[in-house]
Amino acid sequence: DRVVGMHGLVTQRIDNEQATGQVRVGGQIWTARSADGSVITEGESVVVRSISGVKLMVEKQAAPAAEN
Protein backbone atom coordinates (compact mmCIF):
# COMPACT_ATOMS: atom_id res chain seq x y z
CA ASP A 1 0.00 0.00 0.00
CA ARG A 2 2.97 2.31 0.39
CA VAL A 3 3.12 2.95 -3.38
CA VAL A 4 -0.57 3.88 -3.83
CA GLY A 5 -0.69 7.54 -4.86
CA MET A 6 2.95 7.60 -5.95
CA HIS A 7 4.04 8.67 -9.42
CA GLY A 8 5.96 6.39 -11.73
CA LEU A 9 7.40 6.08 -15.22
CA VAL A 10 6.29 3.46 -17.74
CA THR A 11 9.31 1.33 -18.72
CA GLN A 12 7.34 -1.17 -20.85
CA ARG A 13 4.14 -0.37 -22.76
CA ILE A 14 1.05 -1.12 -20.66
CA ASP A 15 -1.55 -3.05 -22.62
CA ASN A 16 -4.04 -5.05 -20.57
CA GLU A 17 -5.20 -7.10 -23.58
CA GLN A 18 -1.62 -8.18 -24.33
CA ALA A 19 -0.85 -8.64 -20.60
CA THR A 20 2.20 -6.37 -20.82
CA GLY A 21 3.43 -3.45 -18.80
CA GLN A 22 6.03 -2.34 -16.31
CA VAL A 23 6.60 0.85 -14.35
CA ARG A 24 9.39 2.23 -12.19
CA VAL A 25 8.05 3.52 -8.88
CA GLY A 26 10.23 4.48 -5.94
CA GLY A 27 13.32 3.07 -7.66
CA GLN A 28 11.75 -0.37 -8.19
CA ILE A 29 10.31 -2.02 -11.30
CA TRP A 30 6.76 -3.32 -10.94
CA THR A 31 4.43 -5.19 -13.26
CA ALA A 32 1.58 -2.83 -14.10
CA ARG A 33 -1.84 -2.73 -15.72
CA SER A 34 -4.00 0.22 -16.72
CA ALA A 35 -6.75 0.95 -14.20
CA ASP A 36 -9.12 2.14 -16.95
CA GLY A 37 -8.03 -0.34 -19.64
CA SER A 38 -6.30 2.23 -21.85
CA VAL A 39 -2.93 1.57 -23.48
CA ILE A 40 -0.13 3.63 -21.90
CA THR A 41 3.09 4.01 -23.88
CA GLU A 42 6.66 3.70 -22.66
CA GLY A 43 7.98 6.97 -21.19
CA GLU A 44 4.57 8.19 -19.94
CA SER A 45 4.13 9.34 -16.35
CA VAL A 46 1.54 7.46 -14.30
CA VAL A 47 -0.05 7.51 -10.85
CA VAL A 48 -0.56 4.30 -8.85
CA ARG A 49 -4.26 3.88 -8.01
CA SER A 50 -4.23 0.45 -6.35
CA ILE A 51 -2.48 -2.89 -6.06
CA SER A 52 -4.00 -6.09 -7.46
CA GLY A 53 -2.00 -9.09 -6.29
CA VAL A 54 1.56 -8.20 -7.29
CA LYS A 55 0.53 -5.77 -10.06
CA LEU A 56 0.13 -2.03 -9.78
CA MET A 57 -3.03 -0.56 -11.25
CA VAL A 58 -2.05 2.79 -12.74
CA GLU A 59 -3.56 5.74 -14.60
CA LYS A 60 -1.87 8.10 -16.99
CA GLN A 61 -0.90 11.27 -15.16
CA ALA A 62 -2.89 14.25 -16.37
CA ALA A 63 -0.84 16.88 -18.14
CA PRO A 64 -0.51 20.13 -16.20
CA ALA A 65 -2.86 22.89 -17.34
CA ALA A 66 -1.26 25.32 -19.77
CA GLU A 67 -0.75 28.85 -18.50
CA ASN A 68 -2.01 31.73 -20.63
C-alpha positions in Angstrom: 0.0 0.0 0.0 3.0 2.3 0.4 3.1 2.9 -3.4 -0.6 3.9 -3.8 -0.7 7.5 -4.9 3.0 7.6 -5.9 4.0 8.7 -9.4 6.0 6.4 -11.7 7.4 6.1 -15.2 6.3 3.5 -17.7 9.3 1.3 -18.7 7.3 -1.2 -20.8 4.1 -0.4 -22.8 1.1 -1.1 -20.7 -1.5 -3.0 -22.6 -4.0 -5.0 -20.6 -5.2 -7.1 -23.6 -1.6 -8.2 -24.3 -0.8 -8.6 -20.6 2.2 -6.4 -20.8 3.4 -3.4 -18.8 6.0 -2.3 -16.3 6.6 0.8 -14.4 9.4 2.2 -12.2 8.0 3.5 -8.9 10.2 4.5 -5.9 13.3 3.1 -7.7 11.7 -0.4 -8.2 10.3 -2.0 -11.3 6.8 -3.3 -10.9 4.4 -5.2 -13.3 1.6 -2.8 -14.1 -1.8 -2.7 -15.7 -4.0 0.2 -16.7 -6.7 0.9 -14.2 -9.1 2.1 -17.0 -8.0 -0.3 -19.6 -6.3 2.2 -21.8 -2.9 1.6 -23.5 -0.1 3.6 -21.9 3.1 4.0 -23.9 6.7 3.7 -22.7 8.0 7.0 -21.2 4.6 8.2 -19.9 4.1 9.3 -16.4 1.5 7.5 -14.3 -0.1 7.5 -10.9 -0.6 4.3 -8.9 -4.3 3.9 -8.0 -4.2 0.4 -6.4 -2.5 -2.9 -6.1 -4.0 -6.1 -7.5 -2.0 -9.1 -6.3 1.6 -8.2 -7.3 0.5 -5.8 -10.1 0.1 -2.0 -9.8 -3.0 -0.6 -11.3 -2.0 2.8 -12.7 -3.6 5.7 -14.6 -1.9 8.1 -17.0 -0.9 11.3 -15.2 -2.9 14.2 -16.4 -0.8 16.9 -18.1 -0.5 20.1 -16.2 -2.9 22.9 -17.3 -1.3 25.3 -19.8 -0.7 28.8 -18.5 -2.0 31.7 -20.6 
